[in-house]
């Protein structure tokens, strides 16, 4: 009978605590109930609450549910920051993302450089003048320069003559009954445009300049960040701030857009790989994703890449052995990789959005 | 001012200082939540309600001043084992210095036992 009453008292108390805690955010509420329940169980296991009187004492010592819930509510938003909070400067993730996307990211056609430019203009650490320089040197980034250089070698603004000439026949059949005549088309191009002595250094300069500019801009951003007044806040992101920082935006954008672009624009393997690598770099640079989430995202992309590579190689070998054209294999390989990149981006975004404020 | 507000001021003071007392206990050794709560409660005049210590511990965890591990126990559910972190130790050091100065200042100003 005594145990029954004791159980009743405890159940009653926990019910009151549950009701009082209804105003707390669900995870805090669950945590608090869990801890108080554990406390009671440990106390009883230690024999400290053997009979009804002891249970009442224990519950008294625990305190009124309202009092506990008030303390829990205050624990969420302290009246003033603890005096010894570690001063933290907001990081340069956004600026780093912009600098990387404007340079390395420009190898992802259109989207890479464009994303970098958007992030650059969104930053508050660069003056408008600096942002203009970053945009104009060079629009499209080194990636575009590489494409232009490729085009330039094909058409240098000169003229090309095509002539048909009989080749010397190399072999005549022994009986002399058939003489093969072969013709080859000879194409002679003369370039009348700018001499290579000008175009090549120009292209090299245009390729290198964005890296130099991005480097200078980023170091300025860091210097400015160091001079900003430190914001006193606890070591973890404070309650109520959005979990989306520069690194997080860059990571999900690069992975998602890279994957979509691969599907829509039939990327080359190199560009898809660049997008995946850049995206994963940002994932690991972030402090808002747990190690587990970072590893999961990397595994999603990595495992699919490995499997697709193996599958594509096997298929390629078989195809080549059968003497057929293996040129469609790039798409076969890249499609699952693209899907995995999009999946990783979605997974990471959902993980961040599920964080309780 | 009413006498009630003096009690208020003290309970606010107690709330502000309690977390450093918790850190101080953990700085000496790692403790189970239950034991930590009992020790604090045993110091006269410190805690009125044991249950209010748990939200405090949650906050210390969120701020990164305290880390916890779950330890299996043969008699019942796994229990939280609390330990102080490096940043917790740093905050404790800073607080202790400031508290001593503050406490000495208040003792000097208040009437009563001469030092």
Interface residues (C-beta under 8 A of the other chain):
Chain A: X28 X31 X32 X35 X36 X38 X39 X41 X42 X43 X45 X61 X62 X63 X64 X65 X67 X68 X70 X71 X72 X74 X75 X76 X78 X82 X83 X84 X85 X86 X234 X235 X236
Chain B: X15 X19 X32 X33 X34 X37 X41 X48 X49 X50 X51 X52 X54 X55 X56 X57 X58 X59 X62 X63 X64 X65 X75 X76 X77 X79 X80 X87 X90 X91 X92 X93 X94 X95 X98
